């Protein structure tokens, strides 16, 4: 048994990943390989991360076939894998245990001090910030993030410090599979109602999440978000769990201060520390305050924590610069909830200065579009030009009467539906020197950014 293989991890035996190329699945597989677990996996496409895993010793197959299971003793299936997948069907027929990605990740954590970052928005960025900050402070955490971190080049790694930092996804309730000692909650808003059904069910799931904290655990919550603040108050009322608040709110223990354009500072224990952030937007300053709070709890000196944040240059698909041409900068963002879209466009406004902002938005899921159409339009109206593509269905079947037109009905003069074939040319023509173009959504809209840069150069 590898020195880093815990009994819980060893009990899984040989592990096969169905959908190993996915960002979340590859993260878990990467850590298991590093911790000495025999890993195999498959995916429909040959993705770059699969070559990395193969180089580390994993047995990789392209395409799904029952034979790919080989001598696997445990199977991990990605959330996008359908029941009729031949490998999943064969695993179930053979009686093999089939784990959700989060269950497999929990098994890798073992006896590490676990830090989980949850919230409706900002999870990947905050998880990335905590990881980069801890590394800069001389610690070597294990980590698993739902996005590649350019500063680190990967989305997951095995570390030697006995600290494990992980993004905890509430979208399907799987964040309840972890056992954190420190839990961060960036915000709590109704989302993923296709899974939860009601806003109340969302709030209840976060209550169950904070209830997982041990007696010596810590909840780090954003005082500026009504949902997170209410969660913190409920947690305090029902248990002895320590609660630490961060934000600009007077109730915050870690206080964020705006020191002028692009200048922010955090105040802790009566002292003030300036932050040099490479990522724009008030939401990112709040995420930085959360990371700062976690670092202090793990014993990092405040000055070192503040300095470490300067090393964070963003996470993949989180206001990521795709290129520039003719003086126009093109960014891409994963935002797929109205609050996230608003935050991305507010950041774009600050980056553009007095110039114009143009956005190409692709709604994600029919159910989310139905629930939030008007709010999406209100956020998109912050842009000078707002083009909306057809809905990206992801895992959903169409819902009668639910189309992108529901959003377009509430757009201001600079907004309208667009055909995919027209979007690139329209934006390249509309953008002028100094303007910012933003592609937004959790679907394949990310592919449009490089095409817009190319069109600007033509």
RAFEN-V950192 format. One line per field, one symbol per residue. burial: # if it has 9 or more other C-alpha atoms within 8 Angstrom, else .. A space follows every 10 residues. Layout:
burial = ???
This chain:
burial = ....##.### .######### #.######## ########## ###......# ..##..##.# ##.#.#.##. .#######.. #...###### ##...##### ########## ..######## .######### #######..# ########## #...#####. .######### .#.###.### ########## ###..#..#. ###.###### .##...#### #########. ##.###.... #########. .#.####... ..######.. ..#####..# #..####### ######...# .#.####### ########## .####.#### ########.# ########## .#...##### ########## .###.##### ########## ###....... .###.###.# #..#####.. ..###.##.. ##.####### ###.##.### ###.##..
